[in-house]
Amino acid sequence: MKNYKLVLSESKIIISGLSLLLKENNIIPIVKSGTIPGYNLTLDMDELYVKNLDLKKAKTHIESYQEQIKKRN
């Protein structure tokens, strides 16, 4: 994916929450799912990509989100 960078590979739940947070902050991510369409197979991991132009802005939100997750564990 040209002009996008992989910023996180994590469980579907983590990626879903982070994706929502980024969208709320006007950063539109792309999520690639580990789910195989048409089957009940899943790799339980998704990948989240962000436009290169949004990386600096997204990094702050990503780091904050990861810190919140660590605090809950």
N, C-alpha and C positions, 0 to 999 in steps of 0.2 A: 504494500500500500504506500504509494508515493506520497510524500509530504506528511506522513503520520509516523509516530514513534510509539512503540510498545512501552507503556509506563508501569503496567502491573499485570501479573498472571496470578490469579487467586481463585478462591471458591466463588461459586455463583452468587452467594449471598453478599460477600464482601464487594464484589464487582458491581452488583446491582445497587447497593447503597452508595458507593462512590460515584457511579454513573449519575445517579439522581442528584447528588451534591454538586457535581460539575455542571450539570444542566441548569440547576438553580442559579449558578454563577456564570451563565452565558458561555460555557465551554461545552461544545457538543462532541462527546467521545464516540468512538466506534467500539462495539463489543463483539468479539468473536467468541462464539459459544463452543464448548466441548461436546455439546449434544449432537448426536447424529440424527438428522431429520428422517422421519419415517420409522425410527427404531426407538426402543426404550433404553438404548445404550447411552451412557454419559461418561465423560471423563472427569466430571465434577470440578473442572477448572475452566475459567473463562479468561480471556485476554482483553485488556482495555487499552485502546490506542487513542492518542490525542494528537491534533494537528501540531506540527512543529512550531507554528506561530503562537500557539497557546501554551507551550510547554512551561515557560517560566511562571505564568499565572496559575496553571494547573498544579505545578509542583507544590506550591504552598498549601493548597486544599488537600492534596494527596497525603502530604506529611502530617497535617493536622488530623485527617481521618484515621491514618494508621496509628497515631498516638492515642486517639480515643479508643480504638480497638484493643490496644495493649493494656490500657487502664482497666478495661472490663474483664480481662483474663486473669 
